[in-house]
């Protein structure tokens, strides 16, 4: 499974320090046609929407659950994603769920 191999590879990379991580990430991105676009230091507001989403995801999903295995992670994240997209009202959308705008 791709995710299993990637997580193991990332675990190995993290043990070698930031310089190695940067080189490996750059190589992986180039090999997979991914363009890396980093936020400028001190400019987290460059992408406030994703920062807000990341904060909610961390607080409401990752911090609330024990993640016991890759399968467990997939199930819990999928449940949170469905709640977030199909049931939760969003104030920026007039307090309706994203699903109803499609």
Phi, psi and omega in degrees: 000137184300315184297318179301311182296316181296316180297320177295319179296317179297320178301318178295320181295318183298336181283352185253005175092167187297325181296316180294320179301313182298317180295315180295318179297316179298316179296315179299315181298313179299315182295333183254010177069027181261132177263122178274129180229100186272147174288140178294145179305133179077008183239049180298339180283357175303330180220066186297327181296314181289326177297319178295315178298314181301319179297313178298315181300316180295312183291317189269340182242298186293317182284344184266351187232145166275124181259106192267335181200171178299320179295318178298318178300313181301315182296313183291320179292320178296320177297317179295318180299316179297316177300314183297317185272328189254338187238326186286129173285140179246124184299326180292345181251022180075031179059039171239160180284150180305324184305323185284353177272346183281000000 
